[in-house]
């Protein structure tokens, strides 16, 4: 999520070695460039909505759920690495990215979750693995409790959990969005991408601010300022997370049998590691936590090798469990 830019959350890169040996490993496939990302984008037209998505690979489906104010480009590195195992799909949420929806569209987390399920229906996908970050983590949990039969597993990274949705540090940003002021901050970064590498821009939630290049700023923020409707909706997306639906699903999460693993950056002041611990204790089929020392919120984009490692670990366990169950049934 785009955080209040004058929070002074701290900057500075974490050494690659601190994030694990596989963090910057050579990918199994080449990552999309911005041009390729634009060229392979597809749209699903559903009841007046044009839902943007990208996909790569074949086999069982995996959906990659991004945060605010990003889009599916966030997952390009993870998809490059995992597309030899999964049909990898990244959808742009309503109000963000390159998805276009009517001005009066419901942008709540519940509506976003239902949209993802509708995309699964349109693509004839019965079940999928979910990988989530930031606000996408809230949406993943809602899919898991309301459509449990559609979810094979969840790899959950820093994001909204239980009563920490939205985090207290984010509430001033949501108030800015409610007043229509946040979009001006985003527009300034489009005009001057250098701002994005400072505490006044996107760089505040990246582990290494040098990762935030002009091309990255453009692919994320330009569509959000491209029309009056888009400018309004990208702010409404954040406002729609209040009040949070997550405390109301605690009992359902406690009954969930979906295999889940948490991958959590410890340098994120918005979604601190106690919330990974909460999920680990709450989800009955939790496969544990991997903490990534010093990593901030959007580390899943900076270090896709870590996502690759943990997704493969989780999916291998799910496959092994399924094979055991099938063998016992026979």
HELIX and SHEET records of a PDB file:
HELIX    1   1 UNK A   16  UNK A   19  5                                   4    
HELIX    2   2 UNK A   34  UNK A   39  1                                   6    
HELIX    3   3 UNK A   72  UNK A   75  5                                   4    
HELIX    4   4 UNK A   76  UNK A   82  1                                   7    
HELIX    5   5 UNK A  109  UNK A  122  1                                  14    
HELIX    6   6 UNK A  135  UNK A  146  1                                  12    
HELIX    7   7 UNK A  148  UNK A  150  5                                   3    
HELIX    8   8 UNK A  168  UNK A  178  1                                  11    
HELIX    9   9 UNK A  182  UNK A  191  1                                  10    
HELIX   10  10 UNK A  193  UNK A  197  5                                   5    
HELIX   11  11 UNK A  202  UNK A  205  5                                   4    
HELIX   12  12 UNK A  209  UNK A  211  5                                   3    
HELIX   13  13 UNK A  214  UNK A  221  1                                   8    
HELIX   14  14 UNK A  222  UNK A  225  5                                   4    
HELIX   15  15 UNK A  228  UNK A  239  1                                  12    
HELIX   16  16 UNK A  246  UNK A  249  5                                   4    
HELIX   17  17 UNK A  250  UNK A  255  1                                   6    
HELIX   18  18 UNK A  273  UNK A  282  1                                  10    
HELIX   19  19 UNK A  299  UNK A  302  1                                   4    
HELIX   20  20 UNK A  304  UNK A  329  1                                  26    
SHEET    1   A 8 UNK A  42  UNK A  46  0                                        
SHEET    2   A 8 UNK A  49  UNK A  56 -1                                        
SHEET    3   A 8 UNK A  87  UNK A  91 -1                                        
SHEET    4   A 8 UNK A  61  UNK A  65  1                                        
SHEET    5   A 8 UNK A 128  UNK A 134  1                                        
SHEET    6   A 8 UNK A 151  UNK A 159  1                                        
SHEET    7   A 8 UNK A 259  UNK A 265  1                                        
SHEET    8   A 8 UNK A 286  UNK A 292  1                                        
END                                                                             
